[in-house]
Amino acid sequence: MDKKRTLIFYKNNFSEFFDKLPVNVQNKIDQVLYMVMVLERIPIKFFQHMTGTEGLYEIRVEFGSDIYRIFSCFDEGNLVVLFNGFQKKSQKTPKKEIEKALSLKAEYFSEKQNH
């Protein structure tokens, strides 16, 4: 399949989260990230805009009864930038995780603009 998007991993926030996960969860996340790269339209089950945030999206991964979220945004219409990830333990997404993602997003675009 042709790639529709390129994934950019900003700093090491995502990799630090990913590396601590069990291998079977890492494999599931890899499958979902592959879909994000190759599908023209990503099913809402796996990818959704975060309401009340400007340009912040979450990649959703379910494994058994566990739910994982990975924050991202678009850059130049085509690139998904991956920020922090976390395991969701309740219905509401933790505010501190959203704030962290928004901060990383602002930092990413600020650094990009200054280069």
N, CA, C and O atoms as CSV, one atom per row, in Angstrom:
chain,resi,resn,atom,element,x,y,z
A,1,MET,N,N,0.832,-1.197,0.000
A,1,MET,CA,C,0.000,0.000,0.000
A,1,MET,C,C,0.867,1.248,0.000
A,1,MET,O,O,1.925,1.285,0.629
A,2,ASP,N,N,0.414,2.254,-0.702
A,2,ASP,CA,C,1.124,3.524,-0.713
A,2,ASP,C,C,0.874,4.268,0.595
A,2,ASP,O,O,-0.219,4.227,1.158
A,3,LYS,N,N,1.919,4.947,1.060
A,3,LYS,CA,C,1.772,5.740,2.278
A,3,LYS,C,C,0.991,7.012,1.971
A,3,LYS,O,O,1.237,7.673,0.962
A,4,LYS,N,N,0.052,7.349,2.844
A,4,LYS,CA,C,-0.710,8.592,2.744
A,4,LYS,C,C,-0.117,9.652,3.663
A,4,LYS,O,O,-0.249,10.851,3.414
A,5,ARG,N,N,0.536,9.200,4.723
A,5,ARG,CA,C,1.124,10.096,5.715
A,5,ARG,C,C,2.467,9.563,6.173
A,5,ARG,O,O,2.710,8.356,6.171
A,6,THR,N,N,3.318,10.465,6.556
A,6,THR,CA,C,4.591,10.105,7.177
A,6,THR,C,C,4.457,10.387,8.662
A,6,THR,O,O,3.905,11.417,9.050
A,7,LEU,N,N,4.946,9.498,9.485
A,7,LEU,CA,C,4.902,9.725,10.929
A,7,LEU,C,C,6.205,10.365,11.389
A,7,LEU,O,O,7.297,9.919,11.036
A,8,ILE,N,N,6.066,11.401,12.170
A,8,ILE,CA,C,7.216,12.057,12.778
A,8,ILE,C,C,7.079,11.856,14.281
A,8,ILE,O,O,6.021,12.112,14.856
A,9,PHE,N,N,8.138,11.402,14.905
A,9,PHE,CA,C,8.139,11.216,16.352
A,9,PHE,C,C,8.908,12.383,16.961
A,9,PHE,O,O,10.129,12.463,16.825
A,10,TYR,N,N,8.207,13.276,17.624
A,10,TYR,CA,C,8.828,14.466,18.193
A,10,TYR,C,C,9.479,14.134,19.531
A,10,TYR,O,O,8.836,13.621,20.447
A,11,LYS,N,N,10.765,14.440,19.616
A,11,LYS,CA,C,11.585,14.153,20.797
A,11,LYS,C,C,11.414,12.687,21.169
A,11,LYS,O,O,11.241,11.852,20.282
A,12,ASN,N,N,11.457,12.350,22.455
A,12,ASN,CA,C,11.394,10.933,22.822
A,12,ASN,C,C,10.223,10.610,23.740
A,12,ASN,O,O,10.212,9.557,24.378
A,13,ASN,N,N,9.238,11.499,23.817
A,13,ASN,CA,C,8.090,11.272,24.704
A,13,ASN,C,C,7.343,9.995,24.344
A,13,ASN,O,O,7.032,9.181,25.214
A,14,PHE,N,N,7.060,9.824,23.061
A,14,PHE,CA,C,6.324,8.635,22.641
A,14,PHE,C,C,7.165,7.374,22.817
A,14,PHE,O,O,6.670,6.366,23.321
A,15,SER,N,N,8.426,7.420,22.407
A,15,SER,CA,C,9.254,6.212,22.488
A,15,SER,C,C,9.462,5.765,23.935
A,15,SER,O,O,9.526,4.565,24.202
A,16,GLU,N,N,9.568,6.708,24.874
A,16,GLU,CA,C,9.703,6.342,26.288
A,16,GLU,C,C,8.454,5.612,26.770
A,16,GLU,O,O,8.548,4.633,27.510
A,17,PHE,N,N,7.290,6.091,26.350
A,17,PHE,CA,C,6.023,5.437,26.687
A,17,PHE,C,C,5.952,4.053,26.037
A,17,PHE,O,O,5.639,3.063,26.698
A,18,PHE,N,N,6.248,3.999,24.736
A,18,PHE,CA,C,6.139,2.775,23.939
A,18,PHE,C,C,7.067,1.676,24.462
A,18,PHE,O,O,6.667,0.518,24.571
A,19,ASP,N,N,8.296,2.045,24.779
A,19,ASP,CA,C,9.305,1.065,25.207
A,19,ASP,C,C,8.957,0.360,26.515
A,19,ASP,O,O,9.452,-0.736,26.775
A,20,LYS,N,N,8.109,0.978,27.342
A,20,LYS,CA,C,7.731,0.387,28.631
A,20,LYS,C,C,6.564,-0.593,28.504
A,20,LYS,O,O,6.242,-1.302,29.457
A,21,LEU,N,N,5.938,-0.632,27.340
A,21,LEU,CA,C,4.751,-1.471,27.154
A,21,LEU,C,C,5.123,-2.917,26.847
A,21,LEU,O,O,6.201,-3.185,26.315
A,22,PRO,N,N,4.221,-3.860,27.184
A,22,PRO,CA,C,4.454,-5.257,26.800
A,22,PRO,C,C,4.514,-5.394,25.272
A,22,PRO,O,O,3.887,-4.613,24.557
A,23,VAL,N,N,5.252,-6.364,24.782
A,23,VAL,CA,C,5.453,-6.549,23.342
A,23,VAL,C,C,4.124,-6.695,22.592
A,23,VAL,O,O,3.973,-6.146,21.501
A,24,ASN,N,N,3.161,-7.429,23.163
A,24,ASN,CA,C,1.888,-7.599,22.449
A,24,ASN,C,C,1.133,-6.277,22.301
A,24,ASN,O,O,0.432,-6.083,21.308
A,25,VAL,N,N,1.261,-5.367,23.267
A,25,VAL,CA,C,0.645,-4.039,23.158
A,25,VAL,C,C,1.416,-3.211,22.132
A,25,VAL,O,O,0.806,-2.490,21.342
A,26,GLN,N,N,2.747,-3.303,22.131
A,26,GLN,CA,C,3.557,-2.599,21.123
A,26,GLN,C,C,3.142,-3.044,19.718
A,26,GLN,O,O,3.026,-2.215,18.815
A,27,ASN,N,N,2.920,-4.340,19.530
A,27,ASN,CA,C,2.508,-4.850,18.218
A,27,ASN,C,C,1.168,-4.269,17.790
A,27,ASN,O,O,0.989,-3.913,16.625
A,28,LYS,N,N,0.226,-4.172,18.720
A,28,LYS,CA,C,-1.096,-3.608,18.412
A,28,LYS,C,C,-0.955,-2.127,18.039
A,28,LYS,O,O,-1.578,-1.666,17.083
A,29,ILE,N,N,-0.146,-1.390,18.783
A,29,ILE,CA,C,0.085,0.026,18.473
A,29,ILE,C,C,0.721,0.149,17.091
A,29,ILE,O,O,0.342,1.024,16.313
A,30,ASP,N,N,1.682,-0.716,16.780
A,30,ASP,CA,C,2.304,-0.699,15.449
A,30,ASP,C,C,1.259,-0.911,14.351
A,30,ASP,O,O,1.312,-0.255,13.310
A,31,GLN,N,N,0.318,-1.818,14.578
A,31,GLN,CA,C,-0.744,-2.068,13.586
A,31,GLN,C,C,-1.586,-0.821,13.361
A,31,GLN,O,O,-1.894,-0.472,12.221
A,32,VAL,N,N,-1.956,-0.152,14.439
A,32,VAL,CA,C,-2.784,1.057,14.326
A,32,VAL,C,C,-1.984,2.179,13.652
A,32,VAL,O,O,-2.525,2.893,12.809
A,33,LEU,N,N,-0.712,2.343,14.009
A,33,LEU,CA,C,0.111,3.380,13.370
A,33,LEU,C,C,0.273,3.100,11.873
A,33,LEU,O,O,0.320,4.032,11.070
A,34,TYR,N,N,0.358,1.832,11.502
A,34,TYR,CA,C,0.436,1.472,10.082
A,34,TYR,C,C,-0.842,1.922,9.369
A,34,TYR,O,O,-0.780,2.469,8.269
A,35,MET,N,N,-1.995,1.692,9.995
A,35,MET,CA,C,-3.267,2.141,9.398
A,35,MET,C,C,-3.268,3.656,9.221
A,35,MET,O,O,-3.706,4.170,8.192
A,36,VAL,N,N,-2.778,4.360,10.228
A,36,VAL,CA,C,-2.723,5.822,10.158
A,36,VAL,C,C,-1.880,6.257,8.949
A,36,VAL,O,O,-2.200,7.242,8.282
A,37,MET,N,N,-0.814,5.520,8.680
A,37,MET,CA,C,0.070,5.875,7.557
A,37,MET,C,C,-0.547,5.572,6.190
A,37,MET,O,O,-0.359,6.342,5.249
A,38,VAL,N,N,-1.277,4.468,6.067
A,38,VAL,CA,C,-1.665,4.011,4.724
A,38,VAL,C,C,-3.130,4.244,4.344
A,38,VAL,O,O,-3.448,4.266,3.155
A,39,LEU,N,N,-4.023,4.415,5.310
A,39,LEU,CA,C,-5.431,4.580,4.957
A,39,LEU,C,C,-5.745,6.035,4.625
A,39,LEU,O,O,-5.308,6.952,5.320
A,40,GLU,N,N,-6.503,6.229,3.562
A,40,GLU,CA,C,-6.951,7.575,3.190
A,40,GLU,C,C,-7.837,8.141,4.301
A,40,GLU,O,O,-7.649,9.271,4.750
A,41,ARG,N,N,-8.797,7.338,4.729
A,41,ARG,CA,C,-9.722,7.740,5.795
A,41,ARG,C,C,-9.545,6.769,6.963
A,41,ARG,O,O,-9.846,5.580,6.853
A,42,ILE,N,N,-9.059,7.293,8.064
A,42,ILE,CA,C,-8.803,6.462,9.249
A,42,ILE,C,C,-10.124,6.328,10.027
A,42,ILE,O,O,-10.757,7.339,10.333
A,43,PRO,N,N,-10.541,5.109,10.347
A,43,PRO,CA,C,-11.787,4.942,11.104
A,43,PRO,C,C,-11.743,5.699,12.434
A,43,PRO,O,O,-10.712,5.745,13.104
A,44,ILE,N,N,-12.875,6.288,12.798
A,44,ILE,CA,C,-12.970,7.085,14.026
A,44,ILE,C,C,-12.633,6.253,15.261
A,44,ILE,O,O,-12.230,6.797,16.290
A,45,LYS,N,N,-12.796,4.953,15.159
A,45,LYS,CA,C,-12.444,4.064,16.270
A,45,LYS,C,C,-10.959,4.192,16.630
A,45,LYS,O,O,-10.576,3.978,17.779
A,46,PHE,N,N,-10.131,4.541,15.648
A,46,PHE,CA,C,-8.681,4.602,15.849
A,46,PHE,C,C,-8.101,6.011,15.871
A,46,PHE,O,O,-6.969,6.211,16.311
A,47,PHE,N,N,-8.877,6.994,15.396
A,47,PHE,CA,C,-8.297,8.326,15.230
A,47,PHE,C,C,-9.403,9.362,15.332
A,47,PHE,O,O,-10.383,9.308,14.589
A,48,GLN,N,N,-9.243,10.311,16.260
A,48,GLN,CA,C,-10.298,11.290,16.444
A,48,GLN,C,C,-9.732,12.617,16.925
A,48,GLN,O,O,-8.757,12.658,17.675
A,49,HIS,N,N,-10.372,13.724,16.472
A,49,HIS,CA,C,-10.007,15.060,16.932
A,49,HIS,C,C,-10.419,15.201,18.393
A,49,HIS,O,O,-11.498,14.758,18.788
A,50,MET,N,N,-9.558,15.817,19.184
A,50,MET,CA,C,-9.875,16.063,20.587
A,50,MET,C,C,-10.741,17.315,20.680
A,50,MET,O,O,-10.287,18.412,20.352
A,51,THR,N,N,-11.967,17.157,21.118
A,51,THR,CA,C,-12.897,18.272,21.246
A,51,THR,C,C,-12.319,19.325,22.183
A,51,THR,O,O,-11.769,19.004,23.237
A,52,GLY,N,N,-12.451,20.583,21.782
A,52,GLY,CA,C,-11.991,21.674,22.629
A,52,GLY,C,C,-10.510,21.969,22.540
A,52,GLY,O,O,-9.989,22.781,23.304
A,53,THR,N,N,-9.823,21.313,21.607
A,53,THR,CA,C,-8.398,21.587,21.416
A,53,THR,C,C,-8.196,21.982,19.961
A,53,THR,O,O,-8.895,21.497,19.071
A,54,GLU,N,N,-7.263,22.840,19.737
A,54,GLU,CA,C,-7.006,23.271,18.372
A,54,GLU,C,C,-5.993,22.353,17.709
A,54,GLU,O,O,-4.801,22.405,18.012
A,55,GLY,N,N,-6.473,21.515,16.807
A,55,GLY,CA,C,-5.582,20.696,15.999
A,55,GLY,C,C,-4.946,19.508,16.704
A,55,GLY,O,O,-3.982,18.939,16.192
A,56,LEU,N,N,-5.460,19.120,17.862
A,56,LEU,CA,C,-4.904,17.975,18.565
A,56,LEU,C,C,-5.803,16.757,18.316
A,56,LEU,O,O,-7.026,16.827,18.435
A,57,TYR,N,N,-5.162,15.653,17.972
A,57,TYR,CA,C,-5.876,14.406,17.686
A,57,TYR,C,C,-5.357,13.316,18.601
A,57,TYR,O,O,-4.245,13.399,19.122
A,58,GLU,N,N,-6.181,12.288,18.790
A,58,GLU,CA,C,-5.695,11.142,19.544
A,58,GLU,C,C,-5.823,9.890,18.690
A,58,GLU,O,O,-6.832,9.652,18.027
A,59,ILE,N,N,-4.759,9.105,18.736
A,59,ILE,CA,C,-4.754,7.784,18.119
A,59,ILE,C,C,-5.177,6.843,19.234
A,59,ILE,O,O,-4.601,6.849,20.322
A,60,ARG,N,N,-6.195,6.032,18.948
A,60,ARG,CA,C,-6.786,5.177,19.982
A,60,ARG,C,C,-6.423,3.724,19.724
A,60,ARG,O,O,-6.592,3.209,18.619
A,61,VAL,N,N,-5.921,3.077,20.763
A,61,VAL,CA,C,-5.540,1.670,20.653
A,61,VAL,C,C,-6.170,0.918,21.821
A,61,VAL,O,O,-5.993,1.288,22.981
A,62,GLU,N,N,-6.905,-0.141,21.497
A,62,GLU,CA,C,-7.471,-0.992,22.542
A,62,GLU,C,C,-6.789,-2.345,22.471
A,62,GLU,O,O,-6.615,-2.920,21.397
A,63,PHE,N,N,-6.410,-2.833,23.628
A,63,PHE,CA,C,-5.821,-4.167,23.700
A,63,PHE,C,C,-6.432,-4.858,24.901
A,63,PHE,O,O,-6.164,-4.486,26.044
A,64,GLY,N,N,-7.253,-5.865,24.643
A,64,GLY,CA,C,-7.987,-6.503,25.729
A,64,GLY,C,C,-8.882,-5.467,26.372
A,64,GLY,O,O,-9.652,-4.797,25.684
A,65,SER,N,N,-8.791,-5.326,27.680
A,65,SER,CA,C,-9.606,-4.319,28.368
A,65,SER,C,C,-8.832,-3.014,28.578
A,65,SER,O,O,-9.349,-2.077,29.187
A,66,ASP,N,N,-7.598,-2.952,28.078
A,66,ASP,CA,C,-6.775,-1.751,28.235
A,66,ASP,C,C,-6.964,-0.808,27.050
A,66,ASP,O,O,-7.139,-1.236,25.909
A,67,ILE,N,N,-6.922,0.482,27.356
A,67,ILE,CA,C,-7.077,1.515,26.335
A,67,ILE,C,C,-5.850,2.418,26.389
A,67,ILE,O,O,-5.448,2.877,27.458
A,68,TYR,N,N,-5.267,2.663,25.232
A,68,TYR,CA,C,-4.081,3.521,25.126
A,68,TYR,C,C,-4.404,4.673,24.191
A,68,TYR,O,O,-5.141,4.511,23.219
A,69,ARG,N,N,-3.844,5.843,24.497
A,69,ARG,CA,C,-4.040,7.023,23.663
A,69,ARG,C,C,-2.677,7.619,23.327
A,69,ARG,O,O,-1.768,7.656,24.156
A,70,ILE,N,N,-2.567,8.080,22.089
A,70,ILE,CA,C,-1.340,8.722,21.635
A,70,ILE,C,C,-1.752,10.035,20.982
A,70,ILE,O,O,-2.520,10.041,20.020
A,71,PHE,N,N,-1.248,11.135,21.501
A,71,PHE,CA,C,-1.607,12.440,20.950
A,71,PHE,C,C,-0.768,12.782,19.735
A,71,PHE,O,O,0.411,12.437,19.653
A,72,SER,N,N,-1.398,13.466,18.793
A,72,SER,CA,C,-0.724,13.834,17.552
A,72,SER,C,C,-1.392,15.057,16.955
A,72,SER,O,O,-2.418,15.524,17.448
A,73,CYS,N,N,-0.797,15.571,15.884
A,73,CYS,CA,C,-1.400,16.659,15.114
A,73,CYS,C,C,-0.888,16.542,13.686
A,73,CYS,O,O,0.014,15.758,13.393
A,74,PHE,N,N,-1.473,17.325,12.821
A,74,PHE,CA,C,-1.006,17.337,11.440
A,74,PHE,C,C,-0.012,18.471,11.243
A,74,PHE,O,O,-0.105,19.525,11.872
A,75,ASP,N,N,0.936,18.227,10.356
A,75,ASP,CA,C,1.899,19.252,9.974
A,75,ASP,C,C,1.977,19.225,8.457
A,75,ASP,O,O,2.236,18.181,7.858
A,76,GLU,N,N,1.753,20.365,7.848
A,76,GLU,CA,C,1.765,20.488,6.389
A,76,GLU,C,C,0.743,19.555,5.749
A,76,GLU,O,O,0.966,19.014,4.667
A,77,GLY,N,N,-0.385,19.377,6.442
A,77,GLY,CA,C,-1.509,18.637,5.906
A,77,GLY,C,C,-1.326,17.142,5.811
A,77,GLY,O,O,-2.307,16.421,5.628
A,78,ASN,N,N,-0.141,16.660,5.926
A,78,ASN,CA,C,0.121,15.278,5.594
A,78,ASN,C,C,0.908,14.516,6.643
A,78,ASN,O,O,0.927,13.285,6.623
A,79,LEU,N,N,1.538,15.201,7.532
A,79,LEU,CA,C,2.408,14.537,8.497
A,79,LEU,C,C,1.736,14.468,9.853
A,79,LEU,O,O,1.179,15.460,10.324
A,80,VAL,N,N,1.783,13.331,10.468
A,80,VAL,CA,C,1.265,13.198,11.816
A,80,VAL,C,C,2.448,13.262,12.766
A,80,VAL,O,O,3.410,12.507,12.624
A,81,VAL,N,N,2.375,14.147,13.715
A,81,VAL,CA,C,3.452,14.315,14.677
A,81,VAL,C,C,3.016,13.632,15.969
A,81,VAL,O,O,1.985,13.992,16.537
A,82,LEU,N,N,3.774,12.666,16.434
A,82,LEU,CA,C,3.385,11.927,17.630
A,82,LEU,C,C,4.049,12.532,18.859
A,82,LEU,O,O,5.263,12.732,18.906
A,83,PHE,N,N,3.215,12.813,19.844
A,83,PHE,CA,C,3.701,13.398,21.089
A,83,PHE,C,C,3.667,12.348,22.189
A,83,PHE,O,O,4.286,11.291,22.069
A,84,ASN,N,N,2.950,12.642,23.248
A,84,ASN,CA,C,2.912,11.728,24.390
A,84,ASN,C,C,1.853,10.648,24.216
A,84,ASN,O,O,0.897,10.804,23.456
A,85,GLY,N,N,2.044,9.569,24.924
A,85,GLY,CA,C,1.063,8.492,24.959
A,85,GLY,C,C,0.824,8.118,26.410
A,85,GLY,O,O,1.664,8.378,27.272
A,86,PHE,N,N,-0.327,7.505,26.680
A,86,PHE,CA,C,-0.637,7.087,28.045
A,86,PHE,C,C,-1.683,5.991,28.009
A,86,PHE,O,O,-2.372,5.804,27.006
A,87,GLN,N,N,-1.795,5.274,29.108
A,87,GLN,CA,C,-2.839,4.280,29.243
A,87,GLN,C,C,-4.015,4.949,29.927
A,87,GLN,O,O,-3.876,5.533,31.001
A,88,LYS,N,N,-5.170,4.860,29.296
A,88,LYS,CA,C,-6.365,5.505,29.821
A,88,LYS,C,C,-6.990,4.597,30.875
A,88,LYS,O,O,-7.221,3.413,30.631
A,89,LYS,N,N,-7.261,5.165,32.048
A,89,LYS,CA,C,-7.785,4.361,33.151
A,89,LYS,C,C,-9.197,4.767,33.542
A,89,LYS,O,O,-9.791,4.150,34.426
A,90,SER,N,N,-9.748,5.803,32.893
A,90,SER,CA,C,-11.113,6.227,33.194
A,90,SER,C,C,-11.765,6.735,31.913
A,90,SER,O,O,-11.126,6.774,30.862
A,91,GLN,N,N,-13.021,7.120,31.998
A,91,GLN,CA,C,-13.747,7.604,30.825
A,91,GLN,C,C,-13.156,8.916,30.296
A,91,GLN,O,O,-13.034,9.114,29.088
A,92,LYS,N,N,-12.795,9.804,31.224
A,92,LYS,CA,C,-12.268,11.110,30.804
A,92,LYS,C,C,-10.765,11.044,30.560
A,92,LYS,O,O,-10.023,10.392,31.295
A,93,THR,N,N,-10.337,11.738,29.505
A,93,THR,CA,C,-8.907,11.850,29.238
A,93,THR,C,C,-8.309,12.799,30.274
A,93,THR,O,O,-8.812,13.908,30.452
A,94,PRO,N,N,-7.244,12.383,30.962
A,94,PRO,CA,C,-6.653,13.249,31.996
A,94,PRO,C,C,-6.229,14.612,31.439
A,94,PRO,O,O,-5.548,14.704,30.418
A,95,LYS,N,N,-6.650,15.653,32.135
A,95,LYS,CA,C,-6.362,17.023,31.709
A,95,LYS,C,C,-4.856,17.258,31.587
A,95,LYS,O,O,-4.408,17.941,30.667
A,96,LYS,N,N,-4.074,16.697,32.509
A,96,LYS,CA,C,-2.619,16.931,32.465
A,96,LYS,C,C,-2.004,16.319,31.201
A,96,LYS,O,O,-1.017,16.844,30.685
A,97,GLU,N,N,-2.572,15.215,30.694
A,97,GLU,CA,C,-2.065,14.615,29.458
A,97,GLU,C,C,-2.379,15.498,28.255
A,97,GLU,O,O,-1.555,15.641,27.351
A,98,ILE,N,N,-3.576,16.090,28.249
A,98,ILE,CA,C,-3.947,17.015,27.159
A,98,ILE,C,C,-3.050,18.245,27.207
A,98,ILE,O,O,-2.554,18.696,26.175
A,99,GLU,N,N,-2.841,18.787,28.406
A,99,GLU,CA,C,-1.983,19.976,28.553
A,99,GLU,C,C,-0.557,19.669,28.111
A,99,GLU,O,O,0.084,20.497,27.463
A,100,LYS,N,N,-0.060,18.495,28.456
A,100,LYS,CA,C,1.291,18.094,28.045
A,100,LYS,C,C,1.374,18.026,26.519
A,100,LYS,O,O,2.338,18.508,25.924
A,101,ALA,N,N,0.361,17.425,25.890
A,101,ALA,CA,C,0.354,17.316,24.429
A,101,ALA,C,C,0.293,18.689,23.770
A,101,ALA,O,O,1.003,18.940,22.797
A,102,LEU,N,N,-0.545,19.576,24.287
A,102,LEU,CA,C,-0.652,20.925,23.715
A,102,LEU,C,C,0.661,21.686,23.871
A,102,LEU,O,O,1.066,22.428,22.976
A,103,SER,N,N,1.316,21.499,25.002
A,103,SER,CA,C,2.613,22.141,25.238
A,103,SER,C,C,3.662,21.613,24.252
A,103,SER,O,O,4.426,22.390,23.677
A,104,LEU,N,N,3.694,20.293,24.062
A,104,LEU,CA,C,4.645,19.699,23.113
A,104,LEU,C,C,4.355,20.150,21.683
A,104,LEU,O,O,5.278,20.387,20.903
A,105,LYS,N,N,3.088,20.267,21.346
A,105,LYS,CA,C,2.695,20.725,20.007
A,105,LYS,C,C,3.199,22.158,19.781
A,105,LYS,O,O,3.777,22.454,18.735
A,106,ALA,N,N,2.981,23.037,20.753
A,106,ALA,CA,C,3.437,24.427,20.643
A,106,ALA,C,C,4.957,24.476,20.521
A,106,ALA,O,O,5.496,25.243,19.723
A,107,GLU,N,N,5.640,23.662,21.308
A,107,GLU,CA,C,7.106,23.588,21.272
A,107,GLU,C,C,7.591,23.113,19.890
A,107,GLU,O,O,8.543,23.665,19.337
A,108,TYR,N,N,6.932,22.097,19.350
A,108,TYR,CA,C,7.301,21.551,18.043
A,108,TYR,C,C,7.227,22.630,16.965
A,108,TYR,O,O,8.179,22.825,16.208
A,109,PHE,N,N,6.093,23.331,16.897
A,109,PHE,CA,C,5.920,24.337,15.847
A,109,PHE,C,C,6.820,25.546,16.069
A,109,PHE,O,O,7.263,26.170,15.105
A,110,SER,N,N,7.094,25.883,17.326
A,110,SER,CA,C,8.012,26.979,17.634
A,110,SER,C,C,9.425,26.633,17.154
A,110,SER,O,O,10.088,27.449,16.514
A,111,GLU,N,N,9.879,25.415,17.469
A,111,GLU,CA,C,11.213,24.981,17.038
A,111,GLU,C,C,11.306,24.930,15.510
A,111,GLU,O,O,12.317,25.318,14.924
A,112,LYS,N,N,10.246,24.451,14.885
A,112,LYS,CA,C,10.237,24.332,13.422
A,112,LYS,C,C,10.343,25.712,12.769
A,112,LYS,O,O,11.048,25.895,11.776
A,113,GLN,N,N,9.629,26.672,13.345
A,113,GLN,CA,C,9.619,28.026,12.808
A,113,GLN,C,C,10.993,28.693,12.942
A,113,GLN,O,O,11.382,29.507,12.104
A,114,ASN,N,N,11.714,28.340,13.992
A,114,ASN,CA,C,13.009,28.953,14.270
A,114,ASN,C,C,14.172,28.288,13.517
A,114,ASN,O,O,15.320,28.712,13.655
A,115,HIS,N,N,13.881,27.256,12.729
A,115,HIS,CA,C,14.958,26.586,11.980
A,115,HIS,C,C,14.916,26.971,10.530
A,115,HIS,O,O,15.743,26.507,9.744
